Amino acid sequence: MIIITSLAYLSTFFYLLFPNSSLAKYILTGFLGSMIVNALFPHLLASIMLKRYAPGVLTGILLNIPINSLILYQFFQNHELTFKTLLLSTLAVGIVLLGLIPILFKVGKSLTTQIY
């Protein structure tokens, strides 16, 4: 979780440093879109299906969706983003993040067994 969050902050920082960079914008908007999708699937969906709270639902619903949507809305209002670009960047960043999850679990497990 810390690594993914750090990557999100770095993508924001990268965009702020290089606001004219298409790559920086695509990475940032991809992260924003991925976090919105992640709030809905699996977090909200898991809460509904399991009929109990799934960790991350409140953060996703109360913070990620509204704030990320507002930022994306601003990109659309300024004509800096199209729906197609948002979809493609969300898909690309989402695939990278999904690929990182098993690696990060292995690293985390390895680190915890070394500590104990």
N, C-alpha and C positions, 0 to 999 in steps of 0.2 A: 504494500500500500504506500509506503513512504517513497519508494522508487517511482511509482506511477505518478504520485502527486508531485514529486520533484521534477519529473519530466514535463508535467503540465506547467509548472512554474517556469521552467527553462524555456518552453515553447513561447510563453507569454513574453518573457524577457528578450528572447531572440527577435520576436516581432517588434517589440518596443525599440530595440536597437536598430533594426533594419525594417522600418515600416514600408519601404518600397519594394522589399523582397517578396516575390510571389511565393517562393518556397516557405518563408517564414509565415506568411498569411495562410497558406494551405495547411501547414503543420498546426498552427493555432486553431483554425476553424475545424480541422479534423479532430483535434482534442476536444473542442467544445461540443461538436456533434456526437463524438463517442461517449462523452460523459452524460449527455442527455439520453442517448440510447441505453447506456449502462444503468441509469436510474430507473428506466422502465423495464428493461430486460437485462438482468434477471431479478433485480431487487424488488420492484413493485410487483412483478408477476409472481415471484416466490412468496411474498406476503399474502397475496390473494389466494394462490393455490394451496399454501400450507395453513392458511387461516391463522397466522401468527406473524409477529414482527420479524422481518429479516433485516439483519444489520445493514445499514447504509440507506434504508428507505427514506428516513426523515431528512438526512443530508441531501439526498438526491432530489426529493420532491420540493423541499423548502429552500435549498440553496442552488444546487447545480442546474436544475431545469430553468428556474426564473432568471438567474444571473446569466447563464450561458445563452439563453434565448434572447435576452436583451442585447448582449454583445453581438450575437449573430444578426439580430434585427438592425443594429446600427450599420453593420457591414452591408446589408441589403439596402438600407436607406441611402447610403453613400455610394451605391452602385459599385461596390468593391467585391461583390460576391454574387454568384448565381446559384440557383438551386442545384444545378448539375454539378458545379464545382464543390458545393457543400457536401453533396452526396458522395462524390468521388473521394474527397479528402477525408470524410468521416469513415468511409470504407477502408481506405488505405491505412489511416492511423489505427482504426479499430483492429485490423488484421495484425498490425505490428504489436499492438498491446496484447491481443489474445495470444500471440506467439511468445511474448515475454512472460506471461503468467506461469507456465510450467517451469521455465528457467528460474524465475524468482523464487518459486516454491522450493526447488532443489537447492538453490543457494541458501535460502533461509533454513532449510532442514540441516544442511551441512554445517552451517554456522552454529546452530543450536546444539548439535551433537558434539561439536568441538568445545563448546563452553561447558557442557556437563560431562 
